[in-house]
Amino acid sequence: NEEEKIDASLDKVTISQKGRRSHPLYAENRRYRFTHDSWKTSILGIMLDGRKAELHEYVAITLEQEMSGENHNQDDLKGQLRVFTHWNSSGNFAKASELGLKIGSQMMILGLNLQAIMIFNDVLDRWTSIGPEDDDEERYGGIEASILDSIDVQELEYLLKLNIQKGKAFCSLGKGKDGFKAFQGALDILHYAPCASDSDFDRSVSFPIFSGLFVVLKVGVVTQDSESSYEKELCKQFVEQARLNNDPVHYGRAVAMEGETLARLGNFEEALETLDVIKSIYDIESQHAAICKSYGSDRVGQAFQHSINWNHVLGRTDAALDTCKYIVDEIVPKSDPKNVHNTMCLLYSVFVTMKENGMALEARDIFNLRLVEPFEEHFGSEGTTFSKPLWKPILMLLDLQGNQDRPIDNIDEYLVWALDENNYILKPAMLEGAWGNFGPTPTALLAEIPYFLSRRNECIQHRRCLLRRAITQMTISLDNATSKNMILFAQMYAKQKLDTMKAFEKECNN
């Protein structure tokens, strides 16, 4: 048959060792490349698909054996990518998924989210590309229903994990709509696939879907009705499934999500009651790593941060300050310092509360100690993370507010920054909605920089311009917080600051 003829013809091919070594591509392709790439291309062009898959599998196994040696760097990303390419081409979905998830997760830690998405898509394309796009068959997560009818539990779990990681990567890039599509695709697959009801299906695999959808919902990607029906149903499903699973890692996240939902609906006392449940099950030392692995950051510990805002709304400043102290003293020191996004989530409202209560400089020291220094240690000054564009202005604000009656070495630098209107354009724009659900919007914090400068004698000649800019930006913050359904504290904060700025402007004009 045709395959036997191909094998026979390949057996007759001999390659000169001298000629092989003299080829310019020998150094990097010496393991399994023909002397001339055109030979390989021609032969693969007529080779049966089954035979190609077998060769890719053989190469993948060979490379894995070489990489398993004691002298080989197990974190060699380039080597892992070569193995992944062959496993994926071999059609071994389990092997390709396992390695693709490992590589993609490593890339996400390094901030290479776009490259990670490409890896996840390479595996998923094997499923989504089956069948013509214009056929009438229903698709869930881009996969035909007839295919999902026949998958097993392991394949379902890999499909969910790939879409979940893809959604996280998109969110880290500030692409909330694409993140929502990935998370919703995973949920659609989960709801349709028959094997999801099998007893050996690990339902905890699906929990990050609910968490991911909740995150993109908070930043305004999901359009809801006036009753917030989508959010309520999402929360209800998550809490019930997590309770049945009886795992404090996932149940804690579900209860934290319930607390946020209650607060968004204005039920702050009930929201605070969920914190009592979390306190009874949350053990950061034993659960932190598992929570971060499942949800990207410690969204259970972050419930304490959200409770600061709930206490502010209820006028309980002392309770808010007590929680700030607990986060700074107990949660942050036990958290992974490399996960700076999680640290920022934990401390965002802490910084605001401290600066509003005479501790701006202490907050600045904590910012440097817990965010800037660990980030530069692990990722370098050129590294990237979602919140990094806000770091410089937040440090400026804390310096200005903490030194209102004292000289500031960098005052000229701050003034130049404040007078440049381009510095008030958030990039990505998603920063406003994301952090406006953790505390005051970033635009509100930016607006305070020209305000505090306008109160300084060194900047008196620019006072009118600075004050006008502060009022304009704070007005934008209030509009955003109100119209884009951000947390109530974000609205209250902007309104209070705007009134203070307008009062100072009136005083100056008199």
MILOMI-885267 format. One record per residue (C-alpha): residue number from 1; residue in three letters; x, y, z. Coordinates in Angstrom, 2 decimals, m for minus. Example, Ala and Ser with C-alpha at 12.3 -4.5 7.8 and 13.67 -1.06 7.14 Angstrom:
<rs>
(1; 'ala'; (12.30; m4.50; 7.80))
(2; 'ser'; (13.67; m1.06; 7.14))
</rs>
This chain:
<rs>
(1; 'asn'; (0.00; 0.00; 0.00))
(2; 'glu'; (0.96; 3.66; m0.17))
(3; 'glu'; (2.36; 3.85; 3.35))
(4; 'glu'; (4.58; 0.80; 2.82))
(5; 'lys'; (5.94; 2.34; m0.40))
(6; 'ile'; (6.78; 5.58; 1.48))
(7; 'asp'; (8.57; 3.64; 4.23))
(8; 'ala'; (10.50; 1.64; 1.67))
(9; 'ser'; (11.57; 4.75; m0.19))
(10; 'leu'; (12.68; 6.47; 3.01))
(11; 'asp'; (14.81; 3.44; 3.93))
(12; 'lys'; (16.86; 4.02; 0.77))
(13; 'val'; (17.69; 7.62; 1.68))
(14; 'thr'; (21.23; 8.00; 2.99))
(15; 'ile'; (22.70; 11.22; 4.31))
(16; 'ser'; (26.39; 11.98; 4.38))
(17; 'gln'; (27.52; 12.78; 7.93))
(18; 'lys'; (30.01; 15.25; 6.55))
(19; 'gly'; (27.37; 16.94; 4.42))
(20; 'arg'; (24.90; 16.87; 7.29))
(21; 'arg'; (27.23; 18.71; 9.62))
(22; 'ser'; (28.13; 21.28; 6.99))
(23; 'his'; (24.49; 22.27; 6.52))
(24; 'pro'; (23.80; 25.75; 8.03))
(25; 'leu'; (20.76; 24.47; 9.97))
(26; 'tyr'; (22.61; 21.51; 11.50))
(27; 'ala'; (23.35; 23.10; 14.87))
(28; 'glu'; (19.73; 23.64; 15.87))
(29; 'asn'; (18.06; 20.82; 13.91))
(30; 'arg'; (20.51; 17.97; 14.26))
(31; 'arg'; (18.14; 15.59; 16.02))
(32; 'tyr'; (15.58; 14.83; 13.36))
(33; 'arg'; (15.80; 17.23; 10.39))
(34; 'phe'; (16.65; 16.07; 6.82))
(35; 'thr'; (19.75; 17.63; 5.29))
(36; 'his'; (17.51; 19.67; 3.00))
(37; 'asp'; (14.23; 21.03; 4.36))
(38; 'ser'; (12.70; 20.66; 0.93))
(39; 'trp'; (13.09; 16.85; 1.20))
(40; 'lys'; (11.18; 16.82; 4.45))
(41; 'thr'; (8.48; 19.10; 3.07))
(42; 'ser'; (8.01; 16.91; m0.01))
(43; 'ile'; (7.87; 13.68; 1.96))
(44; 'leu'; (5.48; 15.02; 4.59))
(45; 'gly'; (3.29; 16.32; 1.79))
(46; 'ile'; (2.55; 12.79; 0.57))
(47; 'met'; (2.65; 11.04; 3.94))
(48; 'leu'; (m0.60; 9.78; 5.45))
(49; 'asp'; (m1.94; 11.84; 8.38))
(50; 'gly'; (m1.79; 8.84; 10.69))
(51; 'arg'; (1.86; 8.30; 9.91))
(52; 'lys'; (2.65; 11.99; 10.48))
(53; 'ala'; (0.97; 11.83; 13.89))
(54; 'glu'; (3.04; 8.75; 14.80))
(55; 'leu'; (6.26; 10.53; 13.85))
(56; 'his'; (5.33; 13.60; 15.90))
(57; 'glu'; (4.57; 11.38; 18.88))
(58; 'tyr'; (7.90; 9.58; 18.51))
(59; 'val'; (9.77; 12.89; 18.36))
(60; 'ala'; (7.88; 14.22; 21.40))
(61; 'ile'; (8.71; 11.10; 23.44))
(62; 'thr'; (12.38; 11.30; 22.39))
(63; 'leu'; (12.66; 14.97; 23.32))
(64; 'glu'; (10.95; 14.37; 26.66))
(65; 'gln'; (13.44; 11.62; 27.47))
(66; 'glu'; (16.34; 13.95; 26.67))
(67; 'met'; (14.84; 16.74; 28.79))
(68; 'ser'; (14.30; 14.46; 31.77))
(69; 'gly'; (18.02; 14.12; 32.32))
(70; 'glu'; (19.57; 15.46; 35.50))
(71; 'asn'; (21.70; 17.98; 33.64))
(72; 'his'; (18.77; 19.46; 31.73))
(73; 'asn'; (17.07; 22.63; 32.91))
(74; 'gln'; (13.49; 21.58; 33.72))
(75; 'asp'; (12.30; 25.18; 33.27))
(76; 'asp'; (13.66; 25.38; 29.71))
(77; 'leu'; (10.71; 27.14; 28.06))
(78; 'lys'; (12.12; 26.82; 24.55))
(79; 'gly'; (12.60; 23.08; 24.94))
(80; 'gln'; (9.12; 22.66; 26.38))
(81; 'leu'; (7.66; 24.54; 23.42))
(82; 'arg'; (9.33; 22.13; 20.99))
(83; 'val'; (7.89; 19.15; 22.84))
(84; 'phe'; (4.46; 20.81; 22.99))
(85; 'thr'; (4.43; 21.43; 19.24))
(86; 'his'; (4.99; 17.74; 18.54))
(87; 'trp'; (2.47; 16.49; 21.10))
(88; 'asn'; (m0.11; 18.85; 19.66))
(89; 'ser'; (0.64; 17.72; 16.10))
(90; 'ser'; (0.45; 14.09; 17.19))
(91; 'gly'; (m3.21; 14.51; 18.12))
(92; 'asn'; (m2.60; 13.46; 21.75))
(93; 'phe'; (m4.98; 15.95; 23.36))
(94; 'ala'; (m4.17; 15.00; 26.94))
(95; 'lys'; (m0.41; 15.42; 26.52))
(96; 'ala'; (m0.78; 18.64; 24.51))
(97; 'ser'; (m3.23; 20.09; 27.03))
(98; 'glu'; (m1.16; 19.22; 30.07))
(99; 'leu'; (2.02; 20.72; 28.64))
(100; 'gly'; (0.20; 23.65; 27.02))
(101; 'leu'; (m1.36; 24.60; 30.36))
(102; 'lys'; (2.02; 24.35; 32.08))
(103; 'ile'; (3.79; 26.51; 29.48))
(104; 'gly'; (0.95; 29.00; 29.24))
(105; 'ser'; (0.81; 29.44; 33.00))
(106; 'gln'; (4.57; 30.06; 33.10))
(107; 'met'; (4.19; 32.68; 30.37))
(108; 'met'; (1.39; 34.42; 32.26))
(109; 'ile'; (3.60; 34.70; 35.36))
(110; 'leu'; (6.22; 36.38; 33.16))
(111; 'gly'; (3.61; 38.78; 31.76))
(112; 'leu'; (3.60; 37.06; 28.35))
(113; 'asn'; (m0.19; 36.80; 28.26))
(114; 'leu'; (m0.55; 37.19; 24.50))
(115; 'gln'; (1.88; 34.33; 23.88))
(116; 'ala'; (0.04; 32.21; 26.47))
(117; 'ile'; (m3.24; 32.77; 24.63))
(118; 'met'; (m1.60; 31.53; 21.42))
(119; 'ile'; (m0.58; 28.32; 23.20))
(120; 'phe'; (m4.09; 27.73; 24.56))
(121; 'asn'; (m5.59; 28.43; 21.13))
(122; 'asp'; (m3.20; 25.97; 19.47))
(123; 'val'; (m4.69; 23.17; 21.56))
(124; 'leu'; (m8.30; 24.34; 21.35))
(125; 'asp'; (m8.11; 24.80; 17.57))
(126; 'arg'; (m7.89; 21.02; 17.26))
(127; 'trp'; (m11.50; 20.93; 18.44))
(128; 'thr'; (m12.99; 24.19; 17.18))
(129; 'ser'; (m11.71; 23.64; 13.64))
(130; 'ile'; (m13.63; 20.38; 13.21))
(131; 'gly'; (m16.63; 20.79; 10.93))
(132; 'pro'; (m17.51; 23.69; 8.60))
(133; 'glu'; (m18.26; 27.01; 10.29))
(134; 'asp'; (m21.39; 27.53; 8.20))
(135; 'asp'; (m23.13; 24.28; 9.16))
(136; 'asp'; (m26.33; 24.28; 11.21))
(137; 'glu'; (m25.05; 22.20; 14.12))
(138; 'glu'; (m25.06; 23.88; 17.52))
(139; 'arg'; (m21.68; 24.85; 18.93))
(140; 'tyr'; (m20.74; 25.39; 22.56))
(141; 'gly'; (m17.48; 27.19; 23.24))
(142; 'gly'; (m16.85; 26.92; 19.51))
(143; 'ile'; (m17.09; 23.10; 19.52))
(144; 'glu'; (m19.78; 21.13; 17.71))
(145; 'ala'; (m22.42; 19.53; 19.95))
(146; 'ser'; (m21.86; 16.08; 18.43))
(147; 'ile'; (m18.21; 16.21; 19.52))
(148; 'leu'; (m19.10; 17.25; 23.06))
(149; 'asp'; (m21.58; 14.37; 23.15))
(150; 'ser'; (m18.71; 11.91; 22.87))
(151; 'ile'; (m15.92; 13.43; 24.99))
(152; 'asp'; (m14.87; 11.84; 28.27))
(153; 'val'; (m14.36; 13.45; 31.68))
(154; 'gln'; (m10.63; 14.03; 31.23))
(155; 'glu'; (m11.17; 15.78; 27.90))
(156; 'leu'; (m13.90; 17.96; 29.43))
(157; 'glu'; (m11.66; 19.01; 32.30))
(158; 'tyr'; (m8.86; 19.98; 29.90))
(159; 'leu'; (m11.27; 21.97; 27.69))
(160; 'leu'; (m12.50; 23.89; 30.73))
(161; 'lys'; (m8.99; 24.56; 32.07))
(162; 'leu'; (m7.75; 25.81; 28.69))
(163; 'asn'; (m10.66; 28.24; 28.31))
(164; 'ile'; (m10.33; 29.40; 31.92))
(165; 'gln'; (m6.62; 30.19; 31.55))
(166; 'lys'; (m7.34; 31.87; 28.24))
(167; 'gly'; (m9.95; 34.05; 29.94))
(168; 'lys'; (m7.53; 34.99; 32.72))
(169; 'ala'; (m4.85; 35.93; 30.20))
(170; 'phe'; (m7.25; 38.15; 28.26))
(171; 'cys'; (m8.32; 39.89; 31.48))
(172; 'ser'; (m4.68; 40.50; 32.40))
(173; 'leu'; (m4.31; 42.24; 29.03))
(174; 'gly'; (m7.31; 44.44; 29.82))
(175; 'lys'; (m9.42; 42.70; 27.15))
(176; 'gly'; (m12.53; 42.06; 29.20))
(177; 'lys'; (m14.82; 41.22; 26.29))
(178; 'asp'; (m12.48; 38.50; 25.04))
(179; 'gly'; (m12.09; 37.27; 28.62))
(180; 'phe'; (m15.87; 37.05; 28.97))
(181; 'lys'; (m16.11; 35.10; 25.71))
(182; 'ala'; (m13.58; 32.54; 26.96))
(183; 'phe'; (m15.21; 32.13; 30.38))
(184; 'gln'; (m18.71; 31.98; 28.92))
(185; 'gly'; (m17.51; 29.43; 26.36))
(186; 'ala'; (m16.26; 27.26; 29.20))
(187; 'leu'; (m19.59; 27.59; 31.01))
(188; 'asp'; (m21.50; 26.67; 27.84))
(189; 'ile'; (m19.34; 23.55; 27.39))
(190; 'leu'; (m19.88; 22.62; 31.05))
(191; 'his'; (m23.66; 22.97; 30.82))
(192; 'tyr'; (m23.93; 20.96; 27.59))
(193; 'ala'; (m21.36; 18.14; 27.87))
(194; 'pro'; (m23.16; 14.96; 29.09))
(195; 'cys'; (m20.07; 13.69; 30.94))
(196; 'ala'; (m20.25; 16.70; 33.32))
(197; 'ser'; (m22.82; 14.69; 35.27))
(198; 'asp'; (m20.51; 11.69; 35.66))
(199; 'ser'; (m19.56; 10.85; 39.25))
(200; 'asp'; (m15.82; 11.10; 38.53))
(201; 'phe'; (m16.02; 14.65; 37.14))
(202; 'asp'; (m14.18; 17.06; 39.45))
(203; 'arg'; (m16.64; 19.93; 39.79))
(204; 'ser'; (m13.96; 22.14; 41.36))
(205; 'val'; (m12.41; 22.48; 37.89))
(206; 'ser'; (m15.41; 24.58; 36.92))
(207; 'phe'; (m15.32; 27.00; 39.87))
(208; 'pro'; (m12.85; 29.48; 38.30))
(209; 'ile'; (m15.40; 29.93; 35.49))
(210; 'phe'; (m17.86; 31.54; 37.91))
(211; 'ser'; (m15.13; 33.64; 39.49))
(212; 'gly'; (m13.85; 34.78; 36.09))
(213; 'leu'; (m17.32; 35.74; 34.85))
(214; 'phe'; (m17.90; 37.65; 38.07))
(215; 'val'; (m14.68; 39.61; 37.57))
(216; 'val'; (m15.51; 40.68; 34.01))
(217; 'leu'; (m19.05; 41.44; 35.14))
(218; 'lys'; (m17.73; 43.90; 37.73))
(219; 'val'; (m15.79; 45.88; 35.13))
(220; 'gly'; (m18.91; 46.43; 33.04))
(221; 'val'; (m18.36; 43.91; 30.26))
(222; 'val'; (m21.64; 42.06; 30.91))
(223; 'thr'; (m24.89; 43.94; 30.28))
(224; 'gln'; (m27.43; 43.08; 32.96))
(225; 'asp'; (m31.11; 43.85; 33.50))
(226; 'ser'; (m32.25; 46.18; 36.27))
(227; 'glu'; (m32.60; 43.26; 38.68))
(228; 'ser'; (m29.01; 42.05; 38.14))
(229; 'ser'; (m30.45; 38.62; 37.30))
(230; 'tyr'; (m27.29; 37.33; 35.61))
(231; 'glu'; (m25.11; 38.17; 38.61))
(232; 'lys'; (m27.57; 36.71; 41.13))
(233; 'glu'; (m27.91; 33.44; 39.22))
(234; 'leu'; (m24.15; 33.17; 38.73))
(235; 'cys'; (m23.55; 33.67; 42.45))
(236; 'lys'; (m26.30; 31.21; 43.40))
(237; 'gln'; (m24.86; 28.47; 41.17))
(238; 'phe'; (m21.33; 29.02; 42.47))
(239; 'val'; (m22.22; 28.99; 46.18))
(240; 'glu'; (m24.35; 25.86; 45.84))
(241; 'gln'; (m21.77; 23.93; 43.80))
(242; 'ala'; (m18.92; 24.97; 46.12))
(243; 'arg'; (m20.94; 23.98; 49.20))
(244; 'leu'; (m21.57; 20.54; 47.73))
(245; 'asn'; (m17.88; 20.17; 46.95))
(246; 'asn'; (m17.03; 20.81; 50.61))
(247; 'asp'; (m13.63; 22.40; 49.88))
(248; 'pro'; (m12.82; 25.55; 51.91))
(249; 'val'; (m10.71; 26.94; 49.05))
(250; 'his'; (m13.64; 27.10; 46.66))
(251; 'tyr'; (m16.37; 27.61; 49.22))
(252; 'gly'; (m14.43; 30.58; 50.59))
(253; 'arg'; (m14.23; 32.11; 47.12))
(254; 'ala'; (m17.95; 31.52; 46.57))
(255; 'val'; (m18.86; 33.20; 49.86))
(256; 'ala'; (m16.54; 36.12; 49.05))
(257; 'met'; (m18.32; 36.49; 45.71))
(258; 'glu'; (m21.66; 36.38; 47.52))
(259; 'gly'; (m20.51; 39.20; 49.80))
(260; 'glu'; (m19.55; 41.39; 46.84))
(261; 'thr'; (m22.89; 40.71; 45.17))
(262; 'leu'; (m24.81; 41.65; 48.31))
(263; 'ala'; (m22.81; 44.88; 48.62))
(264; 'arg'; (m23.35; 45.77; 44.96))
(265; 'leu'; (m27.08; 45.41; 45.61))
(266; 'gly'; (m26.81; 47.73; 48.63))
(267; 'asn'; (m27.08; 45.09; 51.38))
(268; 'phe'; (m23.93; 46.07; 53.28))
(269; 'glu'; (m24.86; 44.56; 56.66))
(270; 'glu'; (m25.53; 41.20; 55.00))
(271; 'ala'; (m22.29; 41.53; 53.06))
(272; 'leu'; (m20.37; 41.98; 56.31))
(273; 'glu'; (m22.02; 38.84; 57.69))
(274; 'thr'; (m20.40; 36.81; 54.90))
(275; 'leu'; (m17.04; 37.92; 56.29))
(276; 'asp'; (m17.84; 36.05; 59.50))
(277; 'val'; (m18.27; 32.86; 57.44))
(278; 'ile'; (m14.98; 33.49; 55.65))
(279; 'lys'; (m13.15; 34.05; 58.96))
(280; 'ser'; (m14.34; 30.62; 60.12))
(281; 'ile'; (m12.92; 28.75; 57.12))
(282; 'tyr'; (m10.06; 30.90; 55.77))
(283; 'asp'; (m6.52; 29.84; 56.66))
(284; 'ile'; (m4.10; 31.83; 54.55))
(285; 'glu'; (m1.04; 29.69; 55.32))
(286; 'ser'; (m2.64; 26.48; 54.05))
(287; 'gln'; (m5.03; 27.87; 51.42))
(288; 'his'; (m3.37; 30.91; 49.82))
(289; 'ala'; (m1.37; 29.02; 47.17))
(290; 'ala'; (m4.35; 26.86; 46.20))
(291; 'ile'; (m6.67; 29.86; 45.92))
(292; 'cys'; (m4.16; 31.74; 43.73))
(293; 'lys'; (m3.66; 28.66; 41.55))
(294; 'ser'; (m7.40; 28.32; 40.95))
(295; 'tyr'; (m8.38; 31.98; 40.71))
(296; 'gly'; (m5.20; 33.87; 39.78))
(297; 'ser'; (m5.11; 35.79; 43.08))
(298; 'asp'; (m6.36; 35.31; 46.63))
(299; 'arg'; (m9.95; 36.38; 46.09))
(300; 'val'; (m10.90; 35.01; 49.51))
(301; 'gly'; (m8.40; 37.23; 51.33))
(302; 'gln'; (m9.53; 40.14; 49.16))
(303; 'ala'; (m12.96; 39.93; 50.83))
(304; 'phe'; (m11.35; 41.74; 53.78))
(305; 'gln'; (m10.29; 44.55; 51.43))
(306; 'his'; (m13.83; 44.89; 50.10))
(307; 'ser'; (m15.18; 45.01; 53.65))
(308; 'ile'; (m13.18; 48.22; 54.20))
(309; 'asn'; (m15.37; 49.90; 51.59))
(310; 'trp'; (m18.56; 48.46; 53.11))
(311; 'asn'; (m17.62; 49.87; 56.50))
(312; 'his'; (m16.90; 53.27; 54.95))
(313; 'val'; (m20.38; 53.33; 53.40))
(314; 'leu'; (m21.85; 52.54; 56.83))
(315; 'gly'; (m19.73; 55.27; 58.45))
(316; 'arg'; (m17.64; 52.84; 60.49))
(317; 'thr'; (m14.16; 54.33; 60.12))
(318; 'asp'; (m12.70; 52.53; 63.14))
(319; 'ala'; (m13.80; 49.14; 61.77))
(320; 'ala'; (m12.28; 50.04; 58.39))
(321; 'leu'; (m8.97; 50.99; 60.04))
(322; 'asp'; (m8.93; 47.77; 62.08))
(323; 'thr'; (m9.33; 45.77; 58.87))
(324; 'cys'; (m6.52; 47.74; 57.22))
(325; 'lys'; (m4.23; 46.81; 60.10))
(326; 'tyr'; (m5.25; 43.14; 59.84))
(327; 'ile'; (m4.50; 43.07; 56.09))
(328; 'val'; (m1.12; 44.79; 56.50))
(329; 'asp'; (m0.02; 42.73; 59.51))
(330; 'glu'; (m1.56; 39.31; 58.87))
(331; 'ile'; (m2.57; 38.74; 55.24))
(332; 'val'; (0.02; 40.53; 53.08))
(333; 'pro'; (3.14; 39.16; 54.88))
(334; 'lys'; (1.85; 35.60; 54.36))
(335; 'ser'; (0.94; 36.16; 50.70))
(336; 'asp'; (3.15; 35.30; 47.74))
(337; 'pro'; (5.29; 38.42; 47.10))
(338; 'lys'; (5.65; 37.50; 43.41))
(339; 'asn'; (1.90; 37.83; 42.91))
(340; 'val'; (1.98; 41.63; 42.95))
(341; 'his'; (m1.46; 41.86; 41.36))
(342; 'asn'; (m2.89; 40.09; 44.40))
(343; 'thr'; (m0.96; 42.42; 46.71))
(344; 'met'; (m2.35; 45.46; 44.89))
(345; 'cys'; (m5.88; 44.06; 45.21))
(346; 'leu'; (m5.37; 43.55; 48.95))
(347; 'leu'; (m3.91; 47.01; 49.59))
(348; 'tyr'; (m5.79; 49.34; 47.22))
(349; 'ser'; (m8.41; 50.54; 49.72))
(350; 'val'; (m5.89; 50.23; 52.55))
(351; 'phe'; (m3.79; 52.99; 50.96))
(352; 'val'; (m6.85; 55.19; 50.49))
(353; 'thr'; (m8.09; 54.67; 54.06))
(354; 'met'; (m4.66; 55.32; 55.56))
(355; 'lys'; (m4.07; 58.51; 53.60))
(356; 'glu'; (m7.50; 59.82; 54.55))
(357; 'asn'; (m6.67; 59.24; 58.21))
(358; 'gly'; (m3.30; 60.97; 58.49))
(359; 'met'; (m1.10; 58.02; 57.49))
(360; 'ala'; (m0.23; 58.80; 53.86))
(361; 'leu'; (3.53; 58.46; 54.37))
(362; 'glu'; (3.13; 55.15; 56.21))
(363; 'ala'; (0.99; 53.97; 53.30))
(364; 'arg'; (3.74; 55.07; 50.89))
(365; 'asp'; (6.31; 53.02; 52.79))
(366; 'ile'; (4.06; 49.96; 52.64))
(367; 'phe'; (3.51; 50.52; 48.91))
(368; 'asn'; (7.26; 50.48; 48.27))
(369; 'leu'; (7.93; 47.58; 50.62))
(370; 'arg'; (5.12; 45.27; 49.49))
(371; 'leu'; (4.71; 46.21; 45.82))
(372; 'val'; (7.57; 48.08; 44.18))
(373; 'glu'; (10.51; 46.27; 45.78))
(374; 'pro'; (9.18; 42.69; 45.36))
(375; 'phe'; (8.20; 43.44; 41.78))
(376; 'glu'; (11.63; 44.75; 40.84))
(377; 'glu'; (13.28; 41.85; 42.65))
(378; 'his'; (11.34; 39.17; 40.78))
(379; 'phe'; (10.56; 40.83; 37.43))
(380; 'gly'; (12.92; 43.78; 37.07))
(381; 'ser'; (12.10; 47.45; 36.60))
(382; 'glu'; (11.04; 46.77; 32.99))
(383; 'gly'; (8.52; 44.08; 33.96))
(384; 'thr'; (4.79; 44.63; 33.49))
(385; 'thr'; (1.69; 43.98; 35.55))
(386; 'phe'; (m1.90; 45.20; 35.21))
(387; 'ser'; (m1.78; 47.93; 37.85))
(388; 'lys'; (1.75; 49.21; 37.19))
(389; 'pro'; (0.64; 52.35; 35.26))
(390; 'leu'; (m0.96; 53.54; 38.52))
(391; 'trp'; (2.05; 53.09; 40.76))
(392; 'lys'; (3.88; 56.32; 39.98))
(393; 'pro'; (0.83; 58.61; 40.41))
(394; 'ile'; (m0.24; 56.81; 43.62))
(395; 'leu'; (3.24; 57.28; 45.11))
(396; 'met'; (3.12; 60.96; 44.07))
(397; 'leu'; (m0.28; 61.39; 45.70))
(398; 'leu'; (0.82; 59.77; 48.96))
(399; 'asp'; (3.92; 61.98; 49.02))
(400; 'leu'; (1.91; 65.16; 48.39))
(401; 'gln'; (m0.83; 64.34; 50.89))
(402; 'gly'; (1.61; 63.24; 53.56))
(403; 'asn'; (3.83; 66.31; 53.17))
(404; 'gln'; (1.27; 69.09; 52.78))
(405; 'asp'; (3.13; 71.39; 55.17))
(406; 'arg'; (6.66; 70.23; 54.38))
(407; 'pro'; (9.11; 70.67; 51.46))
(408; 'ile'; (9.12; 67.96; 48.76))
(409; 'asp'; (12.29; 67.22; 46.80))
(410; 'asn'; (10.45; 66.17; 43.62))
(411; 'ile'; (7.91; 68.99; 43.55))
(412; 'asp'; (9.07; 70.27; 40.13))
(413; 'glu'; (8.75; 66.77; 38.66))
(414; 'tyr'; (5.26; 66.41; 40.13))
(415; 'leu'; (4.20; 69.76; 38.71))
(416; 'val'; (5.38; 68.89; 35.20))
(417; 'trp'; (3.48; 65.61; 35.42))
(418; 'ala'; (0.28; 67.28; 36.63))
(419; 'leu'; (0.32; 69.92; 33.87))
(420; 'asp'; (0.57; 67.31; 31.11))
(421; 'glu'; (m2.99; 66.37; 30.17))
(422; 'asn'; (m1.80; 63.10; 28.58))
(423; 'asn'; (m1.01; 61.71; 32.02))
(424; 'tyr'; (m4.71; 61.55; 32.83))
(425; 'ile'; (m5.47; 59.12; 30.01))
(426; 'leu'; (m5.60; 55.63; 31.51))
(427; 'lys'; (m3.95; 52.87; 29.51))
(428; 'pro'; (m5.59; 50.44; 29.35))
(429; 'ala'; (m8.94; 52.17; 29.85))
(430; 'met'; (m10.12; 49.05; 31.69))
(431; 'leu'; (m8.14; 50.23; 34.73))
(432; 'glu'; (m10.93; 52.63; 35.64))
(433; 'gly'; (m13.65; 49.98; 35.88))
(434; 'ala'; (m11.41; 47.33; 37.41))
(435; 'trp'; (m10.11; 49.41; 40.32))
(436; 'gly'; (m13.37; 51.33; 40.65))
(437; 'asn'; (m14.72; 48.07; 42.03))
(438; 'phe'; (m11.96; 47.90; 44.65))
(439; 'gly'; (m12.21; 51.50; 45.85))
(440; 'pro'; (m12.11; 55.04; 44.40))
(441; 'thr'; (m11.61; 55.05; 40.64))
(442; 'pro'; (m8.04; 55.65; 39.42))
(443; 'thr'; (m9.22; 58.91; 37.84))
(444; 'ala'; (m10.22; 60.14; 41.30))
(445; 'leu'; (m6.73; 59.44; 42.64))
(446; 'leu'; (m5.13; 61.15; 39.63))
(447; 'ala'; (m7.38; 64.18; 40.18))
(448; 'glu'; (m6.06; 64.63; 43.71))
(449; 'ile'; (m2.50; 65.21; 42.48))
(450; 'pro'; (m3.18; 68.62; 40.84))
(451; 'tyr'; (m5.48; 69.48; 43.78))
(452; 'phe'; (m2.77; 69.04; 46.40))
(453; 'leu'; (m0.28; 70.86; 44.16))
(454; 'ser'; (m2.71; 73.77; 43.81))
(455; 'arg'; (m2.65; 74.22; 47.59))
(456; 'arg'; (1.15; 74.65; 47.70))
(457; 'asn'; (2.80; 78.09; 47.60))
(458; 'glu'; (5.47; 76.85; 45.14))
(459; 'cys'; (2.74; 76.21; 42.57))
(460; 'ile'; (0.65; 79.31; 43.12))
(461; 'gln'; (1.21; 80.65; 39.61))
(462; 'his'; (m0.36; 77.46; 38.23))
(463; 'arg'; (m3.10; 77.27; 40.86))
(464; 'arg'; (m6.04; 78.09; 38.59))
(465; 'cys'; (m4.98; 75.58; 35.93))
(466; 'leu'; (m4.25; 72.86; 38.47))
(467; 'leu'; (m7.51; 73.33; 40.33))
(468; 'arg'; (m9.54; 73.32; 37.13))
(469; 'arg'; (m7.86; 70.09; 36.05))
(470; 'ala'; (m8.51; 68.51; 39.44))
(471; 'ile'; (m12.21; 69.41; 39.32))
(472; 'thr'; (m12.54; 68.20; 35.72))
(473; 'gln'; (m10.96; 64.83; 36.48))
(474; 'met'; (m12.93; 64.32; 39.70))
(475; 'thr'; (m16.13; 65.08; 37.79))
(476; 'ile'; (m15.16; 62.38; 35.29))
(477; 'ser'; (m14.53; 59.97; 38.16))
(478; 'leu'; (m17.95; 60.67; 39.66))
(479; 'asp'; (m19.65; 60.21; 36.28))
(480; 'asn'; (m17.81; 56.93; 35.69))
(481; 'ala'; (m18.52; 55.58; 39.17))
(482; 'thr'; (m22.21; 56.39; 38.80))
(483; 'ser'; (m22.93; 55.52; 35.17))
(484; 'lys'; (m20.76; 52.39; 35.00))
(485; 'asn'; (m22.20; 50.85; 38.15))
(486; 'met'; (m19.03; 50.85; 40.24))
(487; 'ile'; (m19.13; 50.36; 43.99))
(488; 'leu'; (m21.00; 52.90; 46.11))
(489; 'phe'; (m17.88; 53.95; 48.00))
(490; 'ala'; (m16.26; 55.01; 44.70))
(491; 'gln'; (m19.23; 57.29; 44.09))
(492; 'met'; (m19.21; 58.67; 47.64))
(493; 'tyr'; (m15.47; 59.32; 47.54))
(494; 'ala'; (m15.61; 61.23; 44.24))
(495; 'lys'; (m18.60; 63.29; 45.40))
(496; 'gln'; (m16.94; 64.28; 48.67))
(497; 'lys'; (m13.64; 65.20; 46.99))
(498; 'leu'; (m15.40; 67.16; 44.25))
(499; 'asp'; (m17.26; 69.23; 46.85))
(500; 'thr'; (m13.97; 69.93; 48.67))
(501; 'met'; (m12.25; 71.04; 45.45))
(502; 'lys'; (m15.10; 73.32; 44.43))
(503; 'ala'; (m15.14; 74.88; 47.90))
(504; 'phe'; (m11.40; 75.61; 47.63))
(505; 'glu'; (m11.88; 77.10; 44.16))
(506; 'lys'; (m14.60; 79.37; 45.51))
(507; 'glu'; (m12.31; 80.41; 48.37))
(508; 'cys'; (m9.53; 81.26; 45.93))
(509; 'asn'; (m11.83; 83.29; 43.70))
(510; 'asn'; (m13.00; 85.34; 46.67))
</rs>
